[in-house]
Amino acid sequence: MPLLQLDTDCEGPLALNDNAFELCQEFIRPHGDRFFQQVSRYDDYLADLAKRESYKAGDTLKLILPFLKAYGLTDARLRDFSLQTVKLVPGVEEAYRFLRTRGFPMFEISTSYRQFAEAVGQKLGFDAEHIFCTEADLDRYRLRPGEEEELRRLQDEIVAAPEIVLPPDAASAADLPGPVKQAIELLDRIFWEQVPQMDIGIIYREVNPVGGAEKARALSQSLKKGGLSLADAIYVGDSITDLEAFQAVRAGGGLGISFNGNRYAVKAAEVIVVADTAWPIALLAAVFQEWGKEGVLELAAPEGPKKSRTLVLPEAVIEPLARGLAGRQFNLYEAHNPRLEQVAQESAAMRARLRGAAIAALG
């Protein structure tokens, strides 16, 4: 039985939460949810359309930190809130326990703050050294007199700005409606001029969220721990922060899986899972172990001549998989599916059903 490794994003494949959104909703009042929605869509704009130099998807978690600090968030509150609010994907505890019996080394690669990533990892039995995530030590930063009030005022401006909605067919800033351009200009000024001039602005220079290229780098580092290569890896993700990791694992001969992903993840992965349980990940990992990547791609392919063989699995594997998948809803698709846009809509609908519409709409 070949030694393979499973690396997975945290929020989406393991947990139903969007911890940063929930922190803003809880601690930034009023309108913390609207504030985070604006910043999250601004993040999509910077990473996907503007392609701002030295900016990567997921840097939202850096941008919001001074504001959370201004509303009284501390390391202890962040840790306690994370532990109290973790909501796991249905079936994930049992599915990942099954994969552990199959000998899979498992790593969590998350843009989430460490306090939340470790809260999820503890519930699932991940070793702390197998968790790559964003380090955010809020207690080591201080607000200069007047900065708290100024940050709260700027938060009000962001909330009051026109809603940032990026048209699906937009290719550059020139394709955006006037009000959206106005909101983006406001956020440009706040995040790249005003906050950096404050003492608390040092957070923007010192905190480096694990997203984009950092996730691909973490994937490589995790494989080195066991002397494995990208061809031995399965990477599971669901958002724009996973694109570079998907690209890396695919280029290296491994397998990239979108789990209830948004449109970014669906278009970047090789296999797309739409499911109300984590058990399809266990199924695909078991098939990879027995039949290699080609077996997984054949399983996900539509019915037709391509499905030329029967993918037999050992009885010891079939029994727990059958129990875990019984009565659950799931579909598998390959990346070359001609109905990819419909698949993306189906994935988004399942994402919203499990995680709620507000979280599902985030990048």
Protein Blocks (a to p, Z undefined) as FASTA:
>chain_A
ZZddddddfbhjlmmcdfklmmmmmmmcghklmmmmmmmmmmmmmmmmnopghiaehilm
mmmmmmmmmnopafklmmmmmmmmoccdehklmmmmmmmmnopacddddfbdfklmmmmm
mmnopafklcccddddfklpccdehklmmmmmmmmmmmmpccddddfklcbfklpcfklm
mmmmmmmmmmmmmmmmpmklmmmmmpccdehjlmmmmmmmmmmmnopafklpccddfbfk
lmmmmmmmmmnopacddehiafklmmmmmbdcddfbfklmmmmmmmmmmnojmlmmmmmp
ccdjklmbccdddfklmmmmmmmmgopacddddfklmklmmmmmmmmmmmmmmnojklmm
pZZ
